Amino acid sequence: MRYEPLIPEGLVYNQAKAAKIIAEFTLGRDRLAMIAADFRHDLVRGLRGEADSSMRMLKSYIALPTGKERGDYIAVDFGGSNIRVLLYRLHGDGEYELLRKIARPLQSSETNNSYDYSGTTGSAEELFTFIANLIGELIATEPADREYLLGHTFSFPTEQHSLADARLITWTKEIATRGVEGEYVNRLLAEALERQHIKRVRPVAIINDTVAVLLSAAYQHGNTYIGSIYATGYNTCYLEPFGGQACSPMILNLEAGHFSKLTPNYIDSLLDRRSEKPNEQRLEKMVSGRYLGELLELSLRLITDQLSVEHNQSPLDIAITSRLDTVAMGKIIEDTSAECEIIREILRQKLGYELTASEAASVREVARAIVTRSARLVAASYVGIIWQLAGNNPVREQSIVIDGSLYANMPLIKQSLTWALGELLGEDSDKVTLRLDNEGSGLGGAIAAAMSAGVPTGIS
Ligand code: BGC
């Protein structure tokens, strides 16, 4: 990625443009209700297998656990920027212990240890050897004769015909490792384990992270049918009862981040054009942590005339890297002091901007608008699913389980989401509890491994 030189001298912060951009990111109740209804329609189209649905509605070949699953299992949690390998002991009755865990980034620029398995320079073989070695490290101190089943939480869209393996449809979240798209992922992992002479670990299940989170919540608490990730990426799954059809209930991974019946504004379009995969993951690019900082940065470049939509600069000419991340954005939103010193310092350091207090306050409002829109769009997607599950019946009491740093840590998200659910569901919103579960993506992998022997058959 090229850096364009910063041109802070003579930079003008145009408050009128800022107000216009804030309006672009503001979504009223009526528009939101339409988005929720469109989301439901698209979901139904996807269920019927119609080609014009923008959601993939991927089968997971697993339903909910009983809570009685027991034993020691390995989970691999492949989320996006990090790999985690974990050893769990399931006690049954919704109880579990995390016995050991190793986490490593997919990319490191440390001196003497620099590598990148997530960019175009990384190959499938290197990536999976890296993971196999972590698994080897995880069980190195365990008795040599112990064998393990492994559940793989793989947080990307995959096509699946059984619980045991899945083919990667496409990378998302800007991952670009060569040689994995189109391949069976657990086969790549099993081959790497073989290459590294780790013969006592058998990958038996592969699930999306949304599915993992739902399994984890259902194992521990019950009463949960919708699982969601709201972090670097965004996606949701639910338990489809297949009422009246000859199929057993099964969790469907919507790949909700790919939902596209939306009206992106010109900043969304700009971001999309410069992304690894233009036109894909349109909802995810409007809501998830991977992109929010970039939306703010593009907005600020437009407000300060460092970028112009009118001149239609090509994505390469723009060449802005996301110097503003979600952590910076959170701090910007939290600084409500009169002088806005924290905001001004962040923008000085990251973008070289010297702003007055009132300009900095305006930056905060832009950030608030972007984050609030994110939460409202996510709420609309949940409501689309709640409506679908209820059909003509009353909405039932339920929890939605959410895993993710953005939901957990970004100011405004929880309250905006709850507020939007109230706007869309009215009194029924009292029946819906949002539950945070940051352990689910690992634990769910272990539960899926435990369930692998007893997955329902007859699933079509
Ligand atoms: C992927 C989903 C995943 C989500 C959250 C998206 O980019 O397409 O499969 O569930 O990120 O990690």
Residues whose N, C-alpha, C, O or C-beta is under 5 A from the ligand:
A	BS01	BGC	G79 S155 F156 P157 T172 K173 D209 T210 I229 G233 Y234 N235 G257
